[in-house]
Amino acid sequence: MDLALDPPVRTSALRLTLASPLYGGATAALFLSGLGFSAAAPQIASFLVDDLGGSLTTAGLFYLTSLTAPVAGYLVGRRSDRTGGRLGLFRLCAVAGFAGWAGIAYSPWLWLPYVISAVVLGFAGAATSQLFAAVHDESPGNDGGPGNDGVVAVVRMALTAGWVVGPVAGAFLAAQTSLRTMLLATALCTLAQIIPLGTLRTRAVTVVRDRPASPGPRAMLPLLAFTGLYVLVYAGEPVKYAYLPIYMREQLGFPAGLSGAIIGIQPLVEIVLMPLAVIVARRTGMMRLMVAGAGFGVAANLCFALSGSAAGLFAGQVLMGGVWGVFAALGIIVAQRLLPTAVATASAVFLSSTALASAIGGAAGGLGAAGIGLPHVFLLPACFGLAAVAGLAAMTRRSPAL
């Protein structure tokens, strides 16, 4: 199986994206998705504590409700691969997201957001995987045709751009109005994903009609192995976002502006590097570049653990931007090509794995912070990253064509 990227073509990925109603609509939809979710994510704990009277410990447990997302994503992906109804399921998932976030915004009881998040929002998250499956189906031959890898990178950049804008927009809206209003705005952004795609249909039904209802366990092993290694890479993110601001504020005494600049540099580097990652991977191969990307994560966490200077933390965040410039641009492409007969299932399994990674990283970070303290807690994600480097290198050696 050859996962090498397609050779460069004359038509740029941006032009291909703008010329296609599906590609352009998916780009706009994913920006709205990233904008809405990232606006709510940093504020939900405050809402549970300030508006519903929960404790800090109880609020922290809310993030465990996302562990249902991989199951919901798999079920939606399997249904999509059976029927080919990518955009129909996307619209249903977006409506579920609207209902879920609106229900949380108007919740009168503390327990209700937990139930809604576990039962409803898990399915809402599958909307993203359906769009990536639809983008895959649109390519010539349904096999990642010329320029399609670049299109995936452009579409994925839109999701990242939403995550750049969302936290600032959410904090501003909550400060000017209320946390409930901000959560309702998230609901509206989730529903608005439907608008850019209108009533568009795809040709996916004819593509998947003769395929098996679902892939067997053996066929899924490469995808599951790759996703597991991705979880190890991603597990460092909750550790960083939870403890790097505390470390900078309480132990290093950095002013708020400097701390904000250090945190904010990563997504900017990521957006710049995503298209470059596609170009470099055409020469090196995607898996080999991901080995290097995981290595950047190891180096970044060592910077956090061993450096007590602003320059060292900036360097760590720039390296982290390199990690996600590679994995955000290429991860979904690799996942789909590791399970080419069920790309919606592959997309759902890969994209929903971040919930599992967040839970693992959050638990490890909490135990590590209590046991070895700051900043040495960052040695834990560095160890996770080393394991990911070894695993990705082994996948590359076993299949030199990857």
N, C-alpha and C positions, 0 to 999 in steps of 0.2 A: 504494500500500500504506500503510495507516494504522497507525502504531505508537503512536498516542495511547492512554493508559491508559484503562481502563474508568471510568465515573463512579462515585462513591462509592455504596455500597449500604448498606442498613440492617444487614444481618448483617455483623459484623466479620470480618476475615480470621482472627483468632484463633479465633472461634467456628466458622467454616467448617473450620478445620484440626482442631479437637478433635472435630467432629461426623463427620468422614470417617475411616474406618479406614485408607484409603490415605494421606491427608494426614498424619494423626497418626503413622502408622507410618514414613513417609518422614522426618518431622521427627526422630523418635527415632533412626532408622538413620543419618541424616547427622550427628547429634551424636556417635554412637559412631565414625563414620568420621573425623570431624575430631579427636576425642580420641585415637584410636589413632595416626593418621599424624603428628599434631603432637607426640606424645610421642616418637616415634622420630626425627623429622627432625633435631632438634638434637644427638642422641646418636649417630647412625650413624657419623660421622667418628671419634668417640672409640672406638667399638667396633672399627672397622677398624684403628686405630692400637694401642690398648691390648690388645685381645684377639687380634687376628690378625697383629700385627706389621707393619702397613703404615706407609709414610711419610706425612707430612702432604700431600705432593704427590699421592701415590697416593690418599689418602682424598678429596682434593678432586675427583679425576676421577670418583668414584662418582656425582656428581650429573649427569654427562653421560649416564648410562644411562637417565635419564628421557626422553631424546630419542626413544625408541621409543614413548612414551605416545601422541603424536598419531596415529601409524600404527595402533596397537592400538585406540585409541578410535574412529577412523574405521571400521575393520573391524567392530567390535562395533555401532556405530551403524547402519551400512549393513545389517547382518544384522537388527537390530531393526526397521528400517523396512520390510524385506521381509516379515518374519514377524509383526510386532506383539507379539512375546514379550518385552515390557519386563521384567517381574519375573522371568521365567525366566532371562534373561540376567543380570539383576542378581544373582541368587543364585549363578550360575556364577562371575561376576566376584568376588563376596565370598569364595567358596570358594578361588578362585585367590589372592586376597589373603592368606587364612589360610595356605595352603600356602607362599606366597612368604616371608612374614615368619617363619613357623616354620622354614623352610629356612635363612634367614639367621641366625636365633637359634642354630641348631645347627651352623652351618658350621664345618668344621675347617680349611678352606683359604681363603686371602685372595681367590683368584679367584672363588670360588663365589658370594658375594653380588653381584658385578658381573653374572654371567650370570643369576642369578635376577631381579635388578632389571630387567635389559633385556628378558628374555623373558617373565617371569611377572607382575611387578608393573605393567607397562604395561597389561595387560588388567584387572588389579584396579582400577585407577583409573577404568575405564569404568563401574563400578557406580554412581557418582554421577550420571553423565549419564543412565543408564537410569531412575533415580528421577525426575529432572526431566522426562524424556519421559513417564513414567507419570502424573505430576501434571498435565502439559499435557493428556493424553488424557482425564483425568477431568473436565475442565471442560466445561460445556455447549457443544455445537457444535464441540468440539476447536479452539477458536479464541481461547482466553483469555477465557472468559466472565466475567460480573460477579463481582468479588471475587477472581478467580483470581490477578491480579497481586499482591494483598496476601498471598495464600496462599504464592505463590512466595517472597515476601520473608520470611515467617515461617519457611518451610522452610530458606531460605538462612541465616537468622540462627542456626539450630541448628548448621549447619556451622561458622559463625564462633565460636559459643560453645564448640564442641569445641576449636577452635584457641586459645581463651583459657585453657582449663583444662589442655589436654594437655601443653604444655611444662613446666609446674610439676609436674604429676603424674608425668611421665616422669623428670624430674630427681630427684624424691624417691624414686621406686621404684628407680631405678638406684643411688642412694646407699645405700638400705637393703638392697638385694639384690645385683644384678649387672646389667650391660648385657645379658647374654643373657636374663635373666628379664624385663627391661623390653621387649625385642623380642618375646618370647613373649606378653607382655600385649598388645602391639600386634596380634599375630596373632589373639588371642582377641577383641579389640574389632572387628577386621575381620569375623570370622566372626559375631559377635553382631549385626551389622547385619541379619541374616536374621530374627532373633527378632521384632522389633516388627511385621513384615509377615506373619508366620506363613505360611499357605498361601493368602494372598489372591491373587486373579486380577483382571486388568483386562479391559476390553472392547476393548482396542487392536486385536485381530486384525480385527474387523469394520470398524474405521476405516481401516486401511491396505491392505486386501485388493486394492482396485482401483487403487492408486497405482503409479507406475512403480517398477521395482526399485531405481533409484538416480537422484538428480537429475543433470542434465547439467552440464557445466562452466559454461555461461553462467548457469544458475540459481543456482550456488553463488558467483558473483563478489561479490555484495553481502555475503554472510556472510564470505567470505574477506577482503574489504577491512576489514570491521568488526573481525574477529578480529586482523588485522595491526595495526590501530591500538590494540587492547587490549593486544597484546604490547608495544608501545612504552610504554604507561602502566605495565604490570606490571614491565617490565625494571628499574625503579628499586628494586624491593623487595629483590632480592639484594644490590644495592650498599649499600642502607641497613643491612640486617641484618649484612652482613659488616664494614662499616667505621664505622658510627656508634658501636657500643660501643667499638671501638679508639680512635676519635677522642676520645670522652668520657673514657676511662680514661687514655690515654697523653699526650694533648696538653692536655686541659682539667683533668685531675686530679679529676674528679668522684668522689665516694664511690659505692660499689656500690648503695646504696639509691636515690640520686638517679638514677643511670643506669637502674636497673630501672624506676623510676617513669616516666621519659621514654619508654622502650621500651614499657611496658605501657599507656600512655594511648591509643594508637592503636586497639586492638581494642575498647576500651570505648566510644570515640567512634563507632566504626563500627557497633556494635550499636544504639546509641541513634539514629543517623541513618538506618539502613536503612528502617524504616517511614515516617519522615518523607520520605525520598526518593520513595517511592511516591506519597505524598499530593501533594508538590510537582510531580511529573512529570505528574500528571493535569491540571495547569494549564498547564505549560510545554511538555510533550512530553518523551519520554525522551531523544531525541538531543540536544536543546538542553541538558538538564540534564547530560548526559555531557560536553558541551563545557566547561561550567563545572567539572565534576569533574576533567577532565584539567588545567584551569587551576589548580585547587587543588594538583595534584601538582607543577606547575612552581613555584608559590610555596613549597611545602614544601621542595623541594630547594634553592631559593635560600636559604631559612632555614638549612638544614644547611650550605651552602657558605659563607655570608657572616656567619653569627652565631656568636659564640664564647661566648654566655651560655646559661644554663639556660632562661631565659625564651624565647629565640629557638628553641631546640631543642624545647621544649614546644609552641610555636606551630607549628613544622614538623610535629610528630607529630599535633597536632589537625587541621591541614589534610590530612594523610595519611589520618586517620580519615574526613574528608569525601570524599576520593577513593573509598575503598572502601565507604563508606556508599552511594554512588551506584552504582558499578560492580558491587558484590556483589549489590545488590538488583535492579538492572535489566538487567545484562548478559545473563543467561541468557534473559530475556524477549525482548530485542531479537534475540538470536541465533535463537531459535525462530521469531520472526515474519519474519525475513529468509529463512527456508527452511521455510515452513509445510507443505510436502508431505513433509518428512523431518526431523521434530523431533528424533529420536534422533541422527541424523547431525549436525544443527546443535548439539545439546547436547554431543556428544562432541568435535567440532572446537573449539568455544569453550572448554570446560572443560579439555581437554588442552593447550591452547596455553600454559598457565602453565609447562609444562616447557620449551618453546622460549624463552619469555621469561626464565626463570631462567638458561638457558644463555647467552643473549645478554647479559643483565645481568651475569652473573658474569664473562664474558670481558671485557666493556667495563670493569667495575669493576677487575679485575686489571690490565689495561693502563693504565687511568687512574690508579690509585693509584701505579703505578711511574713514570708519566710526569709527572703534575702534582701528585701527592701529596694528602694530606688537609689541609683539608676540600674542596679544589677539585674532587676527584673527583665530588662531587655535582652539579657543573655538567653532567656528561654526561647523567644522567637528566633534568635540567631541559630539555636540548635535545631528548631523546626526547619529553618531554611536550609541548613546543611543536609538534613535528611531529604529534603525536596531536591536539592542539587544532585545527590547521589541517585535518587530514584529516576529523575529525568534523564540523567546521563545513562543509566542502565537501559531505559526505554530506547534511547537513541542507538546504543550499541547493539541491542537485540534486533533492531530493525533499522539498518543503515540508511534505508531509503526515506525514513521519516524526516 
